[in-house]
Amino acid sequence: MTPQKQDESGDISDHMAKGALWMVFLRWSMKVLGFFNVIILARILAPEDFGLIAMAMILIGLITTITDGNFDHSLLRKAGRSEEEYHTAWTAQILAGGLATLIIFALTPLLVAFFDEPRLYTVCFIAGLRPAIQGFENIGQVEFRRDFHFRTEFRYWITRQVMTIAIGLTLAFTLRNYLALALVMPLAALAAVGLSYRMSAFRPKFRLQGISDIISFSKWYALLDTVRFAGDKADELVVGRITSPLTLGHYYMASDIATMPTREITMPLDRALIPTLAHIAHDQQKMRESFAQSLAAVVTVCLALGVGLHFVSTDFVTVVLGAQWLPAIPFFEWLALYGAFSAITISTQSFFVVSEKLKVYATCYVVYMVTLIAALIITAMIIGITGIAPVRTFWMLGLLAVILCSAIATGLTTVRDITRLAWRPLIATAVMSFGLAQVQSGLATHTLMTLVIQILVGAGLYIGSLWLLWAARGRPPGIESSALAFLRKQLRSNA
């Protein structure tokens, strides 16, 4: 089955908006399921169990990231691809997965020695099988995005998530220790491979022809993802080295939950935007307009979520995760802000990829990673673990500034566009922050009711002030007008 080329005369803006909405809906649906899964696991398993998995995932994630060439993106970055290129990408995917597993097994003794934790042998030898199994996933599922079949893409990933959760909870209730978290990785990968062949009629074959072209593109993606992973995990490496699996478990959970809402806004955009932007890459004006629309939407949503989570962190951890996770609160407060800055930064990546400026983007991340690791080590020696999360947050804010300057320098946006889109959410966030601070000063307990009150007050202040600022400006085109048009359309369709 040869992939079919899309009609380039279609409405690109409509495809981009629909694709982004479907992908955001997908990720949020997956994460709602995943969120409740984590809550259940957090009450079944101990923080130390999560700490052991976090230690193992530093090695497993790093090696998987280095060998993962994002072969799906090599197929999506241009409007049309041949069947042979799909075969070659699938072959490269298998080879990369097998190589990753072998390297993980070889380096496991070094990880054990670094953390002085013998249980990591078992965890790494089990969880390390995942990339080798995952490599056999049917590359044909890429067509769901390339052909704008986002509904099918949604069903595919939701089904994968449900299977993973079912396997994980079964193992957790049965074993009630860290082995459950390790075993779910290869078993879920096996289930995902089977699902990919059931949902896609494409049948890949082993081919090496043209593999050098795919690797040539993928090397910058691999470098970028490796550097990003190293930057994301450097703090966990330092925390795990100077403390214990218990403390790392608290930090890991805080990082995962605090960054989840903002991360799950932007990660889907990358999946939806690349195949859409590939159709307008030749038109600089349309690329600039799309960059401004995308950035405006992400800033408006993610800034409010990150700052809001920062303010409700104590109530959130107490009510949702339980008493055994209270030491995670100081980490949670800072990492919620980190999540907002990181999400805004990641949202620009697709534009650098499609405009063939990924080298610029990757270089910024390299500088960020090197300086962050140095800063974390110095902080750990001078201040200790309490300084890790704040340093990570401020460094990501600095990277965001550098990325935006690079976007301006390469013609993807202008200072005027950034200023025009940023001032309303910034003021609305300030209003929300002031209101939440006043409300919290009058609350003496941390209960579900106080958490709900803060969420409602924060959401009301942010949406209300954002709407008033937009109206005072004359209701210019933007996320506010798009949201209003969407609501009106839904009301008319339901009438």
Order of alpha helices (4+ residues) and beta strands (2+ residues): alpha-alpha-alpha-alpha-alpha-alpha-alpha-alpha-alpha-alpha-alpha-alpha-alpha-alpha-alpha-alpha-alpha-alpha-alpha-alpha
